Amino acid sequence: MTHKTASLWKYVKTADGWRYCKPVTKSNHKIDPRRVLVKGKIEEYPSGVYCLHIGGRWLPVGADPVEALKAQQRETARLAAIANGFDLPDAIKEESETIADAIADFMDGYKIGKSVKKTTPQMQHTLNEFLAVCSQRNKRVLADLDKKDIMNYWQWALDNSPTRSRRTASNKTMRVHTFLKSNGLVFVGKQGDPGKWQVPAFVEELPEVYDLDQLQQFLFACDPIQRVKFETLLKTGLREMELVYLEKSDISFEDRTLKVRVKPSYDFQTKTYCEREITLPVDLIEPLRAVMDSAPGNLVFPTKSGQPHRKLLRECKRIAMRAGLNCGCCDRKGRKRDQNCREHAVCEQWYLHKFRATFATTLLQQGIDIKNVQQQLGHRDIASTMRYLAPSKNKDLKGKIDAVWAAVPLDKKPTVTQ
């Protein structure tokens, strides 16, 4: 009888990003802790987390190659026993649950009801990092964790962020907090909570928007389909995945509306779990109609084979470079090679959410009521929409401030009183 197998992989950060790679085995059948196979070539990556791949499921088993190999052998024996009719629904657990086992159990429940395409991999990636950091501190069992472990992970996330982003470090730390809290370990609290650690604050940055010249140059460098695609982002305020899974049936040319809906067939869930209806501008109707007539399948902007096109960010950056819009100041560090936006399509000034911010700011600048803008964006609370008031008020504010200080005669010769 055929049965599932447990293959062993190592989750490492390569020059092309994080990926699962096969570990290299020595002649004595032991795992080489420093080397893995990347695209068929042996490369050195001493850091990382070993994972078992079992029937489409990734199970982290720690950073120790010896323990990882033992875990593979145990799981292989368990799966063989199940295939031979033994009733072993769960792997034999240790007296104290390991961090790796706890992560696997947590992820089984976490992915239910989540957007598997994006949210679940982010959580899995973060917890794999946390497991690797814990392994460096010789922490293997869940019960051994304390406040210093999550503090240490925050510092590690900050040090390993390409831009040393405190926001990124804090967001990752809160994901770890969610995992620990589900296991009854609460080390994070608010200021004043006794015995709790407060995650360091980060600066709430103002939303960035594209100016008219940038948009004109960018759209001029697009091919006809790309132009309609990015104009749709700009003029509807759609999020990236909302555009990726936009179906032809979501658009009504008669009513000039676009509906953002759940797509069970693609396992897509709206961010705020609320569907919404967006008003389409009249100049987008005919271009959209032409694109939909030529697109294969049921998606509006699919790949040539009719599948979801999930490489929009890469496409955006390549267009920006082709248009000569790269800032020339971005440097991206990699293990094998460094890239800068003077020669590569990696400019950090060009990203998809900036089209959404430009949409919101433009509507507010033109006097659209903030409640209507909130509905178009799909925000649950008005505070999220009010962030876009700051850049929209800048031009008006400059004129008013100029008028205020023009009325204050600081250059006038003072009157001397006797």
Buried (B, 14 or more C-beta within 10 A) or exposed (E): EEEBBBBBBBBBBBBEEEBBBEBBBEEEEEBBBEBBBBEEEEBEBEBBBBBBBBEEBBBBBBBBBEBBBEBBEBBBEBBBEBEEEEEEEEBEEEEEBBBBBBBBBBBEEBBEEBBBBBBBBBBBBBBBBBBBBBBEEEBBBBEBBEBEBBBBBBEBBBEBBEEEBBBBBBBBBBBBBBBBEEBEBEBBBEEEEEEEBEBEEBEEEEBEBBEEEBBEBBBEBBEEBBBBBBBBBBBBBBBBBBBBBBBBEBBEEEEBEBBBBBBEEBBBBBBBEEEBBBBBEEEBEEBBEEBBEEBEEBBBBBBEEEEBBBEBEEBBBBBBBBBEBBEEEBEBEEEEEEBBBBEBBBBBBBBBEBBBBBBBBBBBBEEEEBEEBBBBBBBEEEEBBBBBBEBBBEEEEEEEEEEEEEEEEEEEEEEEEE
